[in-house]
Amino acid sequence: MKEVLLTGFYGTSSELLVKKAACKPLILPNDKELDFQILLGEVGRQNYKYIFSFGQKRSAFQ
């Protein structure tokens, strides 16, 4: 399904989830500004009908 993009954060359970899905995965590095730039770049390269984002950043205390 090239029209669906799933995003998750590196080092979290959301990374495992999106990598196992049948859709295009995008793993974000847990950096607010960089995450935005990466996602914006990906959306500019491909016309997605749906984008689903999972998880949240790792806690600094882990």
BELCOR-V921769 format. One record per residue. N is the residue number from 1. PHI is phi in radians with two decimals (999 if undefined). Layout:
n:N phi:PHI
n:N phi:PHI
This chain:
n:1 phi:999
n:2 phi:-1.32
n:3 phi:-1.53
n:4 phi:-2.07
n:5 phi:-2.02
n:6 phi:-1.97
n:7 phi:-2.05
n:8 phi:-2.61
n:9 phi:-1.78
n:10 phi:-1.00
n:11 phi:1.39
n:12 phi:-2.17
n:13 phi:-1.15
n:14 phi:-1.14
n:15 phi:-1.09
n:16 phi:-1.10
n:17 phi:-1.08
n:18 phi:-1.23
n:19 phi:-1.22
n:20 phi:-1.56
n:21 phi:-1.34
n:22 phi:-1.46
n:23 phi:-1.79
n:24 phi:-1.18
n:25 phi:-1.64
n:26 phi:-2.36
n:27 phi:-1.71
n:28 phi:-1.70
n:29 phi:-1.50
n:30 phi:1.25
n:31 phi:-2.26
n:32 phi:-0.89
n:33 phi:-1.23
n:34 phi:-1.16
n:35 phi:-0.98
n:36 phi:-1.08
n:37 phi:-1.12
n:38 phi:-1.12
n:39 phi:-1.12
n:40 phi:-1.07
n:41 phi:-1.11
n:42 phi:-1.14
n:43 phi:-1.14
n:44 phi:-1.24
n:45 phi:-1.45
n:46 phi:-2.36
n:47 phi:-1.60
n:48 phi:-1.61
n:49 phi:-1.41
n:50 phi:-2.36
n:51 phi:-2.28
n:52 phi:-2.04
n:53 phi:-1.99
n:54 phi:-2.11
n:55 phi:1.45
n:56 phi:-2.56
n:57 phi:-1.02
n:58 phi:-1.10
n:59 phi:-1.24
n:60 phi:-1.18
n:61 phi:-1.57
n:62 phi:-1.49
